[in-house]
Amino acid sequence: DTGVSQNPRHKITKRGQNVTFRCDPISEHNRLYWYRQTLGQGPEFLTYFQNEAQLEKSRLLSDRFSAERPKGSFSTLEIQRTEQGDSAMYLCASSLDRASGGSTDTQYFGPGTRLTVL
Amino acid sequence: GDSVTQMEGPVTLSEEAFLTINCTYTATGYPSLFWYVQYPGEGLQLLLKATKADDKGSNKGFEATYRKETTSFHLEKGSVQVSDSAVYFCALSDPISGNTPLVFGKGTRLSVIA
């Protein structure tokens, strides 16, 4: 079990540029979540997948944000036309749902990608 | 909607002191409750959890009891160490009402001094 990994760990970009982050979940986990954490706050839910299906999106996820999980394994989160307000830590988590034998609701987090928009 | 409220920090304690971090929640269903910890420079780690009323979660000397009557899940430790210095997050997940993603509190920063 290698845990959840995220790349890159840090990203600095200029306003208006597009950025893409990658998350590799724990291999047998079928659920994958994206959260955003700003300084001094708890993580806020953005979206989640069950296998390749995107099941829920938060209203925080504006039209500039898109997430994919094309083969039900790794996921990407893209932000288009970045704004300074997008600066945050982007966290990925994974879990195995109960129907598949997992422990209900236990999500395991990656180290996060810190985005700074200048 | 569902929400979590936890005591604001920072909390500063001397080594071996008793720790309590208060957490209360609002949920429409019967949530599972969690405490996550974030050590400096690291990601969130699950510390403990409880999935039904009166359950006690425990790990590394930390404990929290799911109190449905007071909608609380306070974190306690009898004797803190310098290595416990971190940010602690209370969270809930309410799958019965359809809310599988975690809802977090704002976090409480704990500093333990020798």
Interface residues (C-beta under 8 A of the other chain):
Chain A: V4 R31 Y33 Y35 G40 Q41 G42 P43 E44 F45 Y48 E56 S58 L91 A93 T104 D105 T106 Q107 Y108 F109 G110 P111 G112
Chain B: V4 S32 F34 Y36 E42 G43 L44 Q45 L46 K49 T51 F89 A91 S93 P95 T100 P101 L102 V103 F104 G105 K106 G107
